[in-house]
Amino acid sequence: MNPERVFTVLREPHISEKVSILGDSANQYAFKVAVDATKAEIREAVETLFNVEVKKVTTANVKGKVKRNVRGITRKKNWKKAYVTVVEGQEIDYMVTD
């Protein structure tokens, strides 16, 4: 994979109550990823950026919500979510301290 592509595949960590429970019980983490990213690209990006061994990658396409406002009805953009399972004994630390 192109070295520049590694930095564009992962958009940001997806942090929610469900994901924090999965992180504690099943050693899974969630990321918002590029819509055109494949599972192999996500695996390589996580392994390269966080220095961990990825066991499994599951993806889900999330449809944007429909919102109403003064000007009418609008729709948020669709996005893609990836659940990454890391090998037992390893973990991903989102917080980077200087």
C-alpha positions as CSV (number, residue, x, y, z in Angstrom):
1,M,0.0,0.0,0.0
2,N,1.1,3.5,-0.7
3,P,2.7,5.1,2.4
4,E,0.5,8.2,2.0
5,R,-2.6,6.0,1.9
6,V,-1.9,4.7,5.4
7,F,-2.6,8.1,6.8
8,T,-5.8,8.7,4.8
9,V,-7.5,5.4,5.5
10,L,-8.2,6.0,9.2
11,R,-10.1,9.2,9.8
12,E,-10.6,9.2,13.6
13,P,-11.3,6.9,16.4
14,H,-15.0,6.3,17.0
15,I,-15.6,6.6,20.7
16,S,-19.0,5.6,22.2
17,E,-20.4,3.7,25.1
18,K,-20.8,0.5,23.0
19,V,-17.2,0.7,21.7
20,S,-15.8,1.2,25.2
21,I,-17.6,-1.9,26.4
22,L,-16.3,-3.9,23.4
23,G,-12.8,-2.6,24.1
24,D,-12.9,-4.0,27.7
25,S,-14.6,-7.3,26.9
26,A,-13.5,-8.3,23.4
27,N,-10.4,-6.2,22.8
28,Q,-12.1,-4.4,19.9
29,Y,-11.6,-0.8,18.8
30,A,-13.7,1.3,16.3
31,F,-12.5,3.8,13.8
32,K,-14.2,6.1,11.2
33,V,-12.5,5.2,8.0
34,A,-12.5,6.3,4.4
35,V,-15.6,5.2,2.5
36,D,-13.5,3.4,-0.2
37,A,-11.2,1.7,2.3
38,T,-10.9,-2.1,2.2
39,K,-10.4,-4.5,5.1
40,A,-6.8,-5.2,4.1
41,E,-6.0,-1.5,3.9
42,I,-7.6,-0.9,7.4
43,R,-5.6,-3.8,8.8
44,E,-2.3,-2.5,7.4
45,A,-3.0,1.1,8.5
46,V,-3.8,0.0,12.1
47,E,-0.8,-2.3,12.3
48,T,1.6,0.4,10.9
49,L,0.3,3.3,13.0
50,F,-0.2,1.6,16.4
51,N,2.4,-1.2,16.2
52,V,-0.1,-3.9,17.1
53,E,-1.1,-7.2,15.5
54,V,-4.7,-7.1,14.1
55,K,-6.7,-10.3,14.5
56,K,-9.9,-9.3,12.6
57,V,-11.5,-6.4,10.9
58,T,-15.3,-5.9,10.4
59,T,-16.7,-2.9,8.6
60,A,-20.2,-1.3,8.5
61,N,-21.6,1.4,6.2
62,V,-23.5,4.0,8.2
63,K,-26.2,6.0,6.5
64,G,-26.4,9.7,7.3
65,K,-29.3,10.9,9.4
66,V,-32.1,13.0,7.9
67,K,-32.4,16.3,9.8
68,R,-35.0,19.0,9.6
69,N,-34.2,22.6,9.9
70,V,-35.7,26.0,9.0
71,R,-34.7,25.6,5.3
72,G,-36.2,22.2,4.9
73,I,-34.9,18.7,5.1
74,T,-31.2,17.9,4.9
75,R,-29.2,14.7,5.1
76,K,-25.8,14.1,6.8
77,K,-23.1,12.3,4.8
78,N,-22.8,8.5,4.8
79,W,-19.7,7.2,6.4
80,K,-17.9,3.9,7.1
81,K,-17.0,2.4,10.5
82,A,-14.5,-0.3,11.1
83,Y,-14.3,-2.6,14.2
84,V,-10.7,-3.8,14.7
85,T,-10.0,-6.8,16.9
86,V,-6.5,-6.8,18.3
87,V,-4.5,-9.9,19.5
88,E,-4.9,-10.7,23.2
89,G,-2.5,-8.8,25.4
90,Q,-2.1,-5.8,23.1
91,E,-4.0,-2.5,23.2
92,I,-4.4,0.7,21.3
93,D,-3.8,4.0,23.1
94,Y,-5.7,6.9,21.4
95,M,-4.3,9.5,23.7
96,V,-0.9,10.9,22.6
97,T,0.9,12.8,25.2
98,D,3.8,15.1,24.4
